[in-house]
């Protein structure tokens, strides 16, 4: 007797109606819990209360996992490399400093965040002259947190409208990512007289402010009074250095008198 192939056996077998296979539902899933409660005769109100309890418990566990993963991430030796060089000449001398760019921050924190189950994204909103960027950090179990920063468009250096918006957006993305991760560039903040300053201060504004400070306290006060509120805010991180430079200039004048 010749052997019957699999295809021939299917042809010889009587056609039977194929019954759909039941879907496999995990017992600990929302659907699985709900079906289990229904099988036990639970009322709709009881099911709703139980599902609410389950969801709240899942949120607590997700937040706990987020905090534990973030703590593990912060134990890493994160180093943000400053590659961007700012170098310009003023009438009083040359100013040079370095700062990190957005790519430097992403390269520094990205691998560690991914390793511990995190992903991040930015949301941008523009309202009139103000640009707001929110950095959202999400953990794989569902919990997320975010930080937001706002600033005006950076029109310094002859930028057009789009360039001004992109400059501010990139700056805010960099700083919100650092804030949500709890990391900072080495030496970030006030590094003392002559030290590097935050890149949010336009080069031309910083140069003119330092030049005014070299003329003494009266010169600096007159300069500050003549600039806009936005420019005064931008100069905020450098205010101590400017005041110190103005006082030193006055002291030098007194010695020369």
C-alpha positions, 0 to 999 in steps of 0.5 A: 500500500502506497504511503499517503502524504499529509496533503492527501490525508487532508483531502481524504478526511471529511471536511469538519467545521473548524472551531475557533480556538479560545484566546489565551488570557493571562490570569494576572492581566486586567481582562483575566482578573475581570473574567475571574470575578465574573465567573465567581458571580461578582457584581458590576460594582464589586468588579469596578472597585476591584479593578480600581484597586488593582490599577492603583496598586500597579501605579504604586508599584510602577512608581516604586520601580521608577524610583529604584531604577533612577537611583541605580542610574544616578549611581553611575559615573556620568560625565558630560563632556564640554566640546563647544568652544566659545571664543570672542574678542572684546576691547578689554581682551579675549573671552573663552569658555566651553560648554556641552551641547545637547548631543553631549548630554544625550551621549552621556546619559542615554546608555545608562537610561536605556540600561535601567529601562528609561526612555525620554522625549520632549514636548514643546509649546510656543505661547507668544514670545515664550517657548516652553520645553517639557522633558518627559522621562518614562520607565518601562513599567509605565510611571513617568515624570517631567520637568519644564523650562521656559525662555524667549527666542534667542535672537542674538548674533543676527539669527532669523526667526526660525534659528532663534526658536531652534536655539532656545528649544535646543538649549531648553532640551539640554537643561530639562534632560539634565534636570530630570536625570539629576546630572550636571556638567562639570563646573556648571554654575558660577566658576568665579571671575573670568570663568565660563558662564552659561551658554544662555547668555548671548556672546554679544550681550556678555561681551558688552556687559563685561566691557561696562564692568571694566569701567567700574561700578557706575559704568556697570550700573548705567549699562544695566539700567539701559538694557531690557528686562530680558537681557538682565535676566539672561545676565543673571548667572554672571551678575556676581562676576560682573559686580566683582569685576566692577569693584576691582576696576574701581579699586584699580582706579583708586590706586592709580589716582 
